Each structure stands twice: as C-alpha cells, then as structure tokens.
Amino acid sequence: MKRIWLIAGLLISFLSNAQTLSTYEKPPVFSECDSLAVEQLRSCFNFTLNSFVYNNFKVPQIITDEDYKGNVQVLFEVSKEGKFNVVYVDAIYDELKEETKRVFEALPKIKPATYNGKPTFVQYSLNINIPLVEPIEKTNENESDEANAKGQKRKDDLNATLSNEFDNVNKGTKPYEGLEYNSQLNVPFTHSYYARFDDDMNVIGTNSHTAAKPFIQADVAKYYDIKAEKESLAKETDSWFGRKLYNEHLVQVQGKDYWFTVDPVVDLQLGGETEGDDGTWNNTRGIYIQAGFGKRFNISTSVYESQGRFADYFNAYAESLKAFGPDPAIIPGRGIGKGFKENSYDYPVAEAYLSYTPADFLNIQFGHGKNFIGDGYRSLFQSDVASPYPFLKLNTSFWKIKYTSTWMWLKDVRPEVVVDDAFLTKYMANHYLSWNVSKRLNIGLFESVMWADTNGRGFDVNYLNPIIFFRAIEFQTGQGAGNAILGLSGKYKWNNKVNLYGQFILDEFSLSDVTGGNKSWKNKFGFQLGAKYFNAFKVDNLLLQAEYNQVRPYTYSHNTQILNYGHFNQPMAHLWGSNFRELVLIGRYNYKRWFADSKLIIGQRGFDYNTEEDSFSYGGDIYRDYNDRVSDTGITIGQGNKTNSFMWEHQMGYLLNPQTNLKVFANIIYRDFNPETITSTTADSNTLWFSLGIRTDLFNWYNDF
C-alpha cells in the first residue's frame, strides 16, 4: 500500500519522468533559461532541476554505510506562482525522504508554466538515482535520447534494444480541455440537472427536440454551454486535493485522438423515519469512466456496489417486487437486492454504453441502462423507473425531424413464468418521431410493441425495421403474439418562459366501446397535461412545474400475462402502473452551487383486494392479465381498493464538484397513504423520512410509490 499515493498521482497527471515532461504551451522557466528559445525551455528545465538536485542533495550516512543502490521517486508540482511543492516521496529510507523534501524546499521560485498565455499549475515526477548521477546537458533532444540509450546499453546488455514509444505517448498528452461536453456521450439524466438548461433548449424558434432522453452532449452544446457553466462555478484553489474535490475529475487525460476521465462514485446517506425503529442509510461506492476515441466514438461505464436500508414503505414496496429465488427484494430502479445484515439489502448495479456517430444525422448507442421519452416529470410512453436493461438505440435527426428507435431486452422475473430456474426474456421495441411543426409547436408520434419468445420466435426480425408500423406487424404475426401501444405527444411554447406539454397513450381501440358510453374496460388509455414556467416571477433559475396524469384501468396489461408493459416487476411507463389519477407540483431553484427542489404529489389509485372473498383484477396491477377483470362495463379510475395518497419531498444542498455532480444534501419526505381497506398487500402508512448525504448525482431516484 505504500506506493498507492504515488501511483494515483502518476495516473492522475499521466506524467513521465521529469526528463520527458508533458507538453504544455510553455513549461516552467528557471532564470538560467530565460534567454533560450521556447523549444529549448523544456530540456533546460530538466537539466537545471536535475543539476540542482545533484549539487544540493546530501546522501545520508546510513545510505553510504549500508551501500544502498536504488532510487527515490518524487511526485511534485510547480504552482501558478512558480513555487515547487512536493506531493509525494517514495523511498526505502525515511532519511532519503526527508532529504528530498529539504532539497525541493530549497529550490528557487521560478516563472510558472503557461497555457494559452495564462499561468497554470503543472505536475511532474522525478527519479533520483542513488548513488547520485551527474546530469548531462541536452543540446539536442534526439542526440540526448540516443546517448541515454547507448549508456543504458553499456550498463545492461539485457536491454540492448530500447524504444522511445512509451515516452512519446506521454509527450503527446496535454491539459484536459473538457472534450466530453462536445462529445457523443449522454448528459446523465436527472430531472434536477436537466432543469438548469431546459429553458435554453425551449427558446421559441430553436429546432431542438427535448422528449427523447438522455440528451447527447453535442446536441445540448448547440443551445447551452455546459462547459462554461461548470467553469464559472470553479473555486480558486492551488492544491491538488482542492482542485479534485471542487473543480476537476479525479483522473482526466487528453491526447491527440483520445481522452478519458475517471471518477469515484458515492451515495452515502444517514437518516431516520417516524414509523420505523431502525435508522435508514445507504452506502454506495463505485467508479464512473467516460472516454472518447476520435470525434465520433465514445464509451461510458459506471459500476456501483451498494448496501442500504430505507424507510418502511420503501422497503415494503421493494419486497413486493421480489423476483424468483432466495433474494428478498428488488430495489426500485436499481436491481435485485440480496439480504444484508438485519433488514438491509445489498444491490450491485452496472451500467455502460457505446455511442457512435457515423454521420452527423445519425447516432447509434448500444448499452445497459435506461431511457425516457417525454417533457414531463412522468412519462406515459417510456420512463426510467425500472431497473437497467440492455438496449440498442438509433437517433436520427434531419430537417425538423428527430426519429428515435429503441430495442430492449427485458426480463419477467415472477416465479410463475420462470423456466428452468431462469428469468423469462421478453423484448420491447419502440419508435418516437418528433416533429417541430412551427417555431412554437412540436408534435410527437409514438408506437411500442412488447413480445416474448413464444413458439421459439426469439427476437422477432419483423420488429427490427426502424420505420415499420408495429400495429400492422402485430396483425400479421397474430394479436396474441405482441402487445402494441400507440401514443401522441405535444409541446407548445407559449412564450420563452412558459411551455405547455402533454401525452396521450392508447392501448386498445374499439370505436363502438369508445362511443358506447358504458365505460367499457376496453377504453384503455391515459393522458398527461403539464406546464413549465421558467425563471418564474422574474427570479433567475427558478422553475415551476405543474403536471396532471391519468391512466384508466387495465392499460399496459394484456390477456397474455407475460406481455405486460413491464420489466423486473416494475412498469416501463408511469411508476404507478394504471388505474390512477395524479397531480404533481414541482419547484426547482439553483444559485451558483446551491440548489433546492420541492415536489408535491396528490393522487388517487385503485388497488386489488387480493382476498379470498375478492380476488378480481381491478386494473391497477399491470402484471395481472385482464381475464379475471371485475366487470366489462362501468369501469372507472380508482375502482377497487380506492387509495388516496399525499407526498411532499424537499431537498436542498450544495454542489461540491460541478464536473462530477457530487453534492451534499438534506432530504425530507412526508408521505400519507390511505387505502379504504387495509389488506395484506395494501397497508395504511404515514411517514416522515429525513436523511442527510453526499451523492454523485447521475440518475433519478424515485421515492413516490
């Protein structure tokens, strides 16, 4: 472990030995090098530094007595003020470490390195050979490399053939320029962060398309400069630790045709609730990597190792999602939760994707993650409330059109559909066409189909065509072979401050039943109406949002049980499934690094009783087929075990690092859940849940079940 800090420093800075310094516009300059040309400054810096060390380093007596031969490894920096600071020293003797620090403290203050004409901090590493070796002045880089190679050859014939390829890789690096913000990577989708640039994306007259999420960085860059925003939030600090904590990625490397960043991921929370006797907590550690190769190929991966215990209502919902097998729960939006200690869960998660743009009008992504379609807080088309899944996505943009096709590999994990102890695989494909009809009006057309591996059909190539009409395919393959859903969306820019939006979803269409006026169960549809008010009441960065959602019973379900619109026992659209109405009120505000989000949800839902006396399906559980429905007519929202719910959630905090979205926060939830009848599956609940934490905010957590 003693070398960890040195290795970390070398990775962070991607540095070579001080004799092969990274390329900057202009390196630090000793006074002895003032009169030299720019191309000679680097070798002069090397020689002057090594000469100073050679002339001032006093080898401790114990080193001489024990005839030690080895080296001292030093990681150091030259600050914006031109001061030498030792970051880390690694040596077998403490006496060598102390002497190295003394020598570096004695170094004079010099002219700092500059980049684009501005002073900048730089880091280097240096090997000090023991016994000391007098440095040789380099008059020509190539001749010097050749001389060093010859010297090495004479010293050790086993290394008779040497290459400068490794050193040349280091020479090709340069200061990281934030290339991620013009890349083909996704902007990590959280409602809170997307609110920061939602108004810029929705200015009247722009040709942006805002429903299909997550957005690609290069698409957002046309309307909002995320890089400039993050740089404007930078704190003044010269220390390496300060920069990494407040301003930079932990590792950020850029070369001629590549770049990559590496960051730790944390979600550490402590809290408590009024209903539970035990405290609540979460302990997530992970790593988040982004990279680019050339201008058109990017990759991203995040790996999480998590344990946690949540509020009782959250735990009860997680355990109601339980999959086949011994594990007690599915953590909503994350994945299977194994038992951990007492009343806690262990839930590892991994997400990753490749993003490739072969032409300016086309982006292709293949990965394991989540997607969202809509302009609201909820989506009736496709939401991100379920666990991650494998997907292939094509985004095509031309004229006033953006066309998104997504193919997904989903799992039904219920015990009754498991085959040979393996979860059932089913498939989902959807198309979403977004059309900017005018400077103010956008219309979207949506279609989706769900099918399973019936009759050995596997992934049906009929649905692979990105421009086919799914409902026509369903008729050709048999209506029992798939579950097709149609949708219509709209957004109207009332002005640059107010947007109106909505969605309409249709799961079944029978004209006679729709017009019959008898409230047929076949009237399976839902709608959303919403409005956003940007910079509300002339307060910068204040967003107010109101949204109403309503879905009739039996929507998203199917007479073939496995063809429900779900994955891992969670809905693929609205979190509540169907048979509900809901009002959502949201306020979001940010000022520099400070932020506050408040959310109020008032809803009415209809649950099944699930008792011996009443085992009918009332249309709220999308995982039940509708063959045991309570009636064919007189179907109304809220039928069954009518439940009124009220939830208020408020979060406020401070953004520690804008580059990584690392934030400290306090969160409070008040939830009142009142079913008319208390059953084994629907319990009365009144919860006040408070928590404090620090989180790398890369995805949405939904607590409003």
N, C-alpha and C positions, 0 to 999 in steps of 0.2 A: 504493500500500500504506500510505501514511502515515495514512490515515483508518480503517484496519481496526479498531484498538482502540476508537475512538470509536463506530463503527457497531456493533461487537459489544456494547459497553456499552449502547447505546440499545436494541438488540434484547433483551438480557437483562433489562433493567429495564422495558422498554416504557414509556419515560418521555416526557414532553413537555418543553417549555421550562419553566424554573422558575416562569414566570408562570402555568402551567397544571399544577400539581402533581397527582400521582396521589392518589386519595382514600384516606386512612387514617382510622382511628377518630379519631386526634388527631395533627396534624402536629408537627414540632419547634417550640419556643416560645422566641423571644427575650424577654429581660427586659422590653423595651418593650411586649410584647404580653400580659403576664401578666394584666392586668385585663379583657381582652376576652372576649366570648362565644366558644364553640367554633367557631361557624360563621364567625367573623371571623378566626380564627387563621391560616388559610391565606393570605389576602390580606395580613395583617400580616407574615407570614414573608417573602412575596415582596417587599413594599415595603422592609422593614428590610434584607434581604440586598442588594437592588439599590442601596439608598441607601448602604450601607457600601462596596460596590464603587465606586460613583460618587465618594464622598468620599475614598477612600483610594488609588484607582488612579492611578498616576503614569505618564502616557503617555511612553514612551521618546523621546529626542530624535530618533532615526533615523526614527521614525514621523512626527514633525512635519516633519522635513526633507524627507522623500520624499512628504509629503502623502498618506499612505496612508488609504484608506477601506475598511473591511471589518468583520470581527468576529473575536472569539475564542470558541471553543466549549469549554466546560468540562463534564466529567463528574465529579461529586463525590458524596460520601456524608456523612450525619450518623450517627455510630455510636450504639450503645446508651447510650454515656456522654455523648452530646451534642457530640462533637468533630467538626469539619469535616475531611474528608480528601479531597484531590484524587486522583481515579482516573486521569484523562487530560485533557490540554490539547492542542487543535489550533489552531495559528495559523501565519501565513506567516513571522513573525519570531520567532526564539528569544528576543529581548528581551521580546516580549509574553507568551511562555510563562512566563518567569522572573518577570515582574511579577505575572502572575495567581496563580502559586503563592505569592508573597510576601503578596499581599492575603489569600488564603484562610488562610494560616498565622496571620495577624493576627486572624482572626475569633474572637470570644469563645466560650467553652464555653456551650452552651445546654441547655435541657431537651430530652431526646430525644423522638422520636415514640413513641407507644404504640399497641398493638393489643391489644384485649381487656384493657386495663388494664396490660399489661406493656410495658416499654421494648423498642423494636425498631429495627433499623437501616433506613434508607431511602436511596435514591439519586435524584438529580435531575440534570438538565442545564441549562446556562445559556448564553445568548448575550450576550457583552459587545460592544456596538457601538463601533466606532472611526470617527470621534471619539465620545467618551462622550456619552450622552444621559441627562439628569436624569430619574429615575423619577417617575411621578405616582402619588400615593397613591390606592388604590382604596377608595372608600367603599361602593360597590355593584358587585358583580361584573358585572351586566348593563350598568350605565351605563359601567363601565370598558371592557368589550368594545366597546360602541358607540363610545366615544371613541377607542379604539385603531383601530377600523375607519375612523372619519372621518379620523383622522390619516394612516392608510395611504392612503386615497383621495386626500387632498391631495398626498401625496408621490408617488404613481404612479397616474395615471389608468388605466393598463392593468389595474390590479387594483381597479377601481371597485366590483365586487361581490365581497364576501367572505362566507365561511361559517365557522361555528364547529364544523361537523360533525366535522372531523378532531380538533380539541381535545377535543370531547365524548367521542370514543371513548377517548382517553387518560384522561379523568376517570372513565370507567366501570370502569377496571381496579382491582383490589385485590390484596392479598397472596395468593399461591397457597396453597390450603388442602388440597392433596393429593387432589383430586377423583377422580383415577384409581383410588383404592382402593375406591371405591363405584360404579365405572363398569361398562359392559358390555364392557370390554376384557378380554383374556385375561391371566392371570398367566403370564409367559413360562415355558415348561415346561422345567425341568431337574430331574433326579432329586434332585440335591443340595439345591436350594432347596425343592422340594416336601416334602422330609423335615422341614423346620422346622415345618410345621403339619399334617403327616399325622396325628399323634395327636389333635389338636383336632378334625379332621374325622371321626374314627372313635370318638368317645366313645359308649358304649352309650346308646341312646335318641335319638340325633340322627337326623334324616331326610335326611342328606346322601347324595350319590351320587358316588363317588370314582373310577369307572373311566374315564369319558369325559374325556379331557384334550386341550388345556389347560383349566383351570378359568376361569370368569369371575370377575372381581374381586368383584363384588357377591355372588356365591354364597359365596365364601370368607369375606367380611366377616361373614357370619352366625355363623361359628364361630371365626374368628381375626382379630385386628386387625393386619393387615399395616402399616397406617399407624403405629399406636402402636409396633410393633416397630422400625420404621425410625427413628422419632423418638427412641426410647430409646437408639439407637446413635449419635445425633448427637454430634459433637465440639464442644467450646467453642472457637469461633474468631470473630473480628470482621472479619477481612479477607475481601474479596470472593473472592479466589483460594482461601482456605481453605474457605469455605462451598461453593464449586462443586466443589472436589476431594473433600471428605469428606461433605457433607451434602445437597446440592441438585442438581437438574437444571441443566444449563448455561443453558437458557432455560426459564422457567416463567411463564406468563401466564394470568391468570384474569379474565374479565369476567362480566357478568350472566348470559349464556346460553351461554358458551363457555369453554373452557380449552385450552391446549396446552403440551406440553413438547418440547424438542429437546435431544438429547444426542449427543455423538460416540460412536462405537463403535470399539473397538480389540481386537485379539488379536495381541499381539506376543510371539513366543517364540524362544528360542535353546536349542539342545541338541545332543546327540550320542548315538551308539549304538555298541555294541561291534562290530556286523557291518559297518557302512558306513564308508567312508573320509572321506566328506564330512559336515559338520555338518548338523544339522536346524534348520529355522527356519520361522517363519510371520509374515507381515506383513499384517494385516487392518486396514483403515481404513474407516469408514463413518459413517452417520448414522441415528439412531433417533428417530422422531417419533410422539407419541401426542396425540390430540385428542378433545375431546368437544363436542357441539353439542346443547344442551338436556340432558335427563336420559336420553334413550333412544337416542341415535345417537353412535357413536364410530368413530374410524379409527385405524389404526396402520400404519406403514410402516418398513421397515429396508432399507438398501441397503449392500452390502458390496463392497469392491474388495480382492482378496486375492492374494497370491503366497506360495508355500511349497514347502519340500522336507521330507519326512517320513522316518521310519525305512524301511529297505529293504522290510520285509514289508508296510508300509502302502502304499508306492509300487507294489509288485508287485500288490497287490490293486486299487489304483486303476487300473492299466494293464490289468488283466484285465477291467475293466468297460468298456473303450474303446468308444465309440459309432462309428457310421458317420461317416467323414470324416477329416480330417487330424489332429484333436486327439488327443493320446496317451493321455488318461485321463479318468475321471470320479472326482472327489474324493468319497468316500463321504459321503452325507448332504448334500452341497452342490450339485454340478453338474459340468458339463463343465470339464475342466482343459486349458487350452492350454499349449503348450510355453513355458517361460520360462527364459532363460539356459541353464545347464547342469544337467540332471537336476532341474529345478524346474517348477512349474506356476503358471499364472495362472487364477484361478477366481472370476469375479464372480458374486454372488448377490443377488437382490432378493426380499423377502417383504413382503406387505401384506394387510390385510383390512378390510372394513367390518363393523361389528357394530351391529345394530338390534334393539331390543326393543319391538315394537308393543304388547305386553300383558305383564303380569307373568309369565305362564306360558310365554311364547314368546320365544326369541332366534334371530335369523337372522344368519348370517355368510357373507360371500362374499369369497374372497381367494385368495392364492397362498401356500401354506405347508404345514404338516404337522399330523397328528392322531395320537392314541394312544388305545387302548382297553385298559384293564387296570389291576390294582392292583399288578403286579409290576414288576421291572426289565425283563423281556422281555414281549412280547405275542405271542400266537399268533393274535390277531384282526387287529389293525391297529397297526403300530408306526411310529416316527418315524425309522427308519434310512435310508430312501430320500431322494432329493432332493425339494425342494419341488415342489408341483403345484397347479394351480387346483382349487378346491373350493367347494361350496355346502353349508352345514350348518344344520340346524334342531335346536334343543334345546327340548324341551317338557317342562315339569315340572308335575305335578298329583298330589294325594293322596300316595301313597307311591311314585309312579312318576316316572322320568325316561326320556324317549324321545329318542334321538339318531338322526337320519337324515343321511347324508353322501353327496354325489355328487361324484365326482372325474374329472378329465380327465388321463389318464396317457399315457406315451409308451413305445413299444418302439423302441429305438434301434439294434438289431442290423443289420448290413449286409444279411442275408438277408431282412429284412422291409421294408426301405426302399422306398418307391415314389416315383419321380421325384425322387430325392435328398432326400426329406422323410421325417422320422421318422413311424412309424405311430402314429396316435392310437387309444387304446382307452379304455374307460370302466369305472368301478367305482362301485357303489352299495352302501351297507350300512345296516342298521338295528341299533340296540342298545337293548334295553329293560331298564332296571334297576329292580328291584322290591325294596323293603325289606319283606320278609315279616314281620319282627318287629324288636324293638329290637336284636337281635344278628345276624340273618341277612339277607343280601342275595343275590338270585339275578338273573343276567343272561342274556338270550337274544339271540343274535347271528346274523345272516344277511348274506351278502355275495354279490354276483354281479359277474363280470367279463365284458365283451363288447366286440366290435370292430365296425368299420364294414363288416361283411360284407354283400354284396348292397345296398350303399348305404343301410343302415338308419340310420347315424349314431347320434345319441344317442336310444336307444330310449325312447319315451314310456311304454312299458309299465312301466319301472322308475322312473318319476318319482313314482308314487304312494308317499307316505311310509309307508303302512300295509299295503302289499301283501305277500304271501308270495312271495319270489323263486323258490323251488323250483317253485311252481305256474306261474309265468311261464315258467321255463326249459322246462318240459314243453310249454307252448303254442307257444313260438317255435322249438322244436327243441333237443334237448340239446346239439347241436354249436354252437348259437348263443351259449351262455354257459357260464361256469364258476361254479357256485353252491357256497357253503361255509356250513355251519351250525356254531354254537358255543354252548356253555353255560358260564357262569361262576358262581362263588360266593364269598362272603366271610362269615366268621363271626367276630364279636367275642368272643373267649374271655373277655376282660375288658378294662378300659381300657388295659392295657399290651400285650396280645397279640392280634394279628389273624391269622387263617388265611385263605388265599385260593387260588383255583385257576381254571384254564380247561380246557375240552375242545373240540377242534376236529375236525370230521368233514367230509372232502372227498369221500367216496364211501361209499355204503351198499348192501351186498349181504348180506342176512341169511344166505344159505347159505354165503357165503365167510367171514363173521364166525364162524359156528358150526362151520364145517367143520374147523377145527383144523389146516389145512395151510399157514397163514401166507401167505395169498393176497396178491398185490400190490394187490388192491382194498381191503385193510384200510388205507385212507389216513386216518389220524387222528393226533392228538397231544394231549398234556396237560401241564398245569403245576400244580405244588403248591408253595405258599410260606407263609412265616410272617414276621411282623414283630414285634419286641419293642421297644416304645417306652420311653424312659427306663430303659434296661436296667440291671439290678442297682442300681436306685435312683440312677443317675447321670443328672442332668438333661441333656436334649438329646443323649443317646446312643441311636442307633437301630441295632439289629442285625437283619439280614435274611438268610434262607436260602431258596433257590428251586431247584426241580428242573424242568427242561424236557426233553421227549422228543417227537420227531416221527418217524413212520415214513416209509420211502422213498416217493417219488412223490407225497407230499402237496403241495398247492399247484400241481402241474403239471397239464397237460391234453393230451389227444390232439391238439387243435388248438394248434399251437405258440404262437400269439400270445395264447392265453387263460390263460397262466400268471399267477400271483398276484404280479406284479412290475411295477416302474416304473424306467426309466432303468438297466436291467441290475442292479437291486437288489431284494431282497424287500420286499414290503409288510407282512410279518409279522416273524417271527424273523430276525435277521441271518444265521443260518447256513442258511436255506432249509429243507431237510428231511434225513432220514436222519442223525439225531444224537441224542445224549443229553448233558445238561449239568447241572452243579451250580454254582450261583452263591452265594457268601457275601459279604455286604456289611456294613461298619460305617461309620456316619456320626456325626460329633460336631461340635458348634459351641459356642463360648463367646464371647459378645459378638461381636466382629468376627473372631475366629479360627475356623478350621474345619479339619477333617481328614476325608478319605474314603478308605477302603481297600476293595479288591474282589479277590476270588479266584475264578477260573473254571476248573473242571476239566471237560473234555469229551472225547467220542469222536464222530468223524464218519466217514462213508463217502463217498469221492470216486470219480469215474470215472477210469479209467486213461488214456483218450484216446490209445491207441497203435494201430498197425496190427494188432497181434495181438489187442487187446481194445478195441473201440470201443463196447461196450454201455453202456446207461444203468443205473446202479446206484441211481438215485432221490434223489441229493443235490442235483442241479442242477435247480432248478425251471424253468429256461428250456429244458430239453430235453423234448420230448414223450416219453410212455412207450411209444411204439410199438416202440422198439428196446430194451425192457427185457431184462434178463439172464435173467429167468425169470418164470413166472406164480405159482409157489408157492415156499415156503421162503424168503420174503423176510424179512430181519432187519435191525435197526438196526446200522449200522456195516459193512454189506456193501460190497464193492468195495475200494478202497484205504483200508483202516482207518487212521485217524489219531488219535492221542492228543494232546491239547493241554492245556497248563497256562499260565495267565496270572495274574499278580499286578500290580495297579496301585494306587499310593498317591499321593494328592495332599493337600497341606496348604498353607495360605496365610492371607491376611489380606484382609478385605473393606474396600477403600478407601472406597467410596461405596455405602451401602445403597440409595439411591434408584435408582441405575443398575446395581447388581450389578457394579460394577467391582472386580476383585480381583487381587491379586498372588499368585503361587503357584509351587510347585515340584512337579513331577510325575515319577514314576519308574515304568517298566513293565518287568517281566520276562516274557518270552514264550518258551515251549518248545513247538515244533510238530514232531511226529514221525510222518510217514507211513511205512507199512510199505515202500512202494515209491516211490523218487524218480522222478518223471516231469517232462515239460516243463511241466505245469500244477500240479504239487504238489511243492514243494521243502521239504526239511528246513530248519528255522530255529531259531536260539537267539539271542534278542535281549535286550539290556539297554539301554533308551532312557530318557535323563534330559533334562528340559527345565525351564527357568525362564521365566516370562512374566507379562504383565499382560493381563487379558481382561475385556471386558464380557460377562458370562455370561448369554446369552439363549436358548441352545438346547443340546441334548445332542450332545457329540462321542462317537462310539463307536470305540474302538481295538481292540476284542476280536474280530477277524475269525477 
